[in-house]
Amino acid sequence: MKLALPFICIVLLFGGSFSVEGKAKKTVGAKRRSRMGAFVQLQRALKQSAQGDYVSSTENLFRLMYKPELSRQKNKIRYHLALNLYNMGLYHPAIFQFQTLVSNDAAGYVGKSLQKIALAAAYLKDDQLLHHAISHGSLKYISRSERDNLHYHFGEYWMRKKKFRRAIAHFSRVKSSSPLFYKALYQLGLVHAELNRVNRAVRIFSKLENRRTGVADSFRVAALMGKARSYYQGKKWEQSAEAYQQVPKDSPFWHDTLLEKSWALLRGGRLRSALSNFHTLHSSYYEDYYQPESLLLRSIIYLYICKYYEMEKVLDLFHRVYRPVYVRVGNIIVRKHSLKSYYQSLVLSADEQSRGRTIHYPVPVARRILREGDFSAVHHYITKLKEERDLIYSLPYSWRRSMVGKYSSKLIKKRLNNAQRKAGRQALNHLKVIRAELKDFLTQEQYLRYEMLRSKRGFLKKKIAQKVTTGVSIEDFDRSFYIQNGYEYWPFQGEYWLDELGNYHYVGMGSCQKYKK
């Protein structure tokens, strides 16, 4: 009986050890089965990817990326997830995954990821992404067929950063066989103009002009404008005006040339020709364009030739149009609005939509801001973000509610919100610049009125003293189609037509001085 207790203990001890060993074997088996199951799911997801079923593949890959059983395969899973999102057109969720691979220095995936980041940055025109691609030397990973595209967009990036010599290096590498060659050639001319290399810029623009044959071809017109601006920069007024004159009226850039050409004509002493341009600029056809400078310039020309009545009419027009604009812009700035409201209302104002606007921009001001380079770049970026957001809405509900769908929606929503705030801040800054500009113009208007009265008084003193030339005529206030003081109004009434614009002629001579035709 004394041996019974130790025997029982020994039996229990060995029995317990057999039980623990059995449980351990079961745990190892379960882990092996779980790992094998995860591996099978990964192969299935990769097969879906190869078959082009990106919706199912991304849903499965995103879930598998966080499985501990596949920790060694995590970089592979992340890369294929990013690649599938990229192929779906969801660039921002894809870029985040590619950037993670680059940051982690994932062996075998850094070059491939940088390639996609660079191409997406060029498509989105996102300076932050372009900087990331440039700083990591992405060009060496880009295929030959895509290098021209990257060189062009990298050149644009350095132009925006005012690094002109770096921009030249990239634009010069775009091959003549590339669809972007003519754009690169035009930008190359602009860079040389920025560096004050006027003759070189003119040669490049002339080369572009000669390579394009269509009269209204956009590249040819852009080359003519670039050449005219370069001549103006070099103080070659006649050549500048001649180049501007070659821009066809049916080109969308024609209106932009009118004020610039008027300046060239004025600097060259061709006041009558300059006045002919102003009647087109100030016609009702272009009443929604922001151009206060042109009215003041027109009044200065009238001052030169002693047409005081016409000068006063132009100054009154300036005050009537731009004083309310100045007040409205000031009110928009003073009232504190959210940054998003500045952007959203601006886009709606430019389209002349009232619904959804919290800020009512003057239409000419809205159009002016939308054409600013920094704002248009952010606006383009926001447009691409909205396209991705709409793409998510078009995908199946099950994908939108999945982990990858929620992740993508949240990321794009955050980026869109930040981009709209950035655009709103830019719009507010441009409003402040416009207000300061209009304040300066209004001061100039008052000064011009003073000069008009002073000059008019001197003119009348000479007349009273009978020192006036007999050929001088007193201004006739009879306003019909033809004005006796020498100003010919175009003899049409009603709507302005494109073939009518640009055909106005000032046919009279000045009251107090002679000038060239």
Secondary structure, 3 states (H helix, E strand, C coil): CCCHHHHHHHHHHHHHHHHHHHHHHHHHHHHHHHHHHHHHHHHHHHHHHHCCCHHHHHHHHHHHCCCHHHHHHHHHHHHHHHHHHHHHCCHHHHHHHHHHHHHCCCCCCHHHHHHHHHHHHHHHCCHHHHHHHHHCCHHHHCCHHHHHHHHHHHHHHHHHCCCHHHHHHHHCCCCCCCCCHHHHHHHHHHHHHHCCCHHHHHHHHHHHHHHCCCCCCHHHHHHHHHHHHHHHHCCCHHHHHHHHHCCCCCCCCHHHHHHHHHHHHHHCCCHHHHHHHHHHHCCHHHCCCCCHHHHHHHHHHHHHCCCHHHHHHHHHHHHHHHHHHHHHHHHHHHCCCCHHHHHHHHHHHHCCCCCCCCCCCCHHHHHHHHCCHHHHHHHHHHHHHHHHHHHHHHCCHHHHCCHHHHHHHHHHHHHHHHHHHHHHHHHHHHHHHHHHHHHHHHHHHHHHHHHHHHHHHHHHHHHHCCCCCCCCCCCCCCCCCECCCCEECCCCCCCCCCCCCCCCCECCCCCCCCCCC
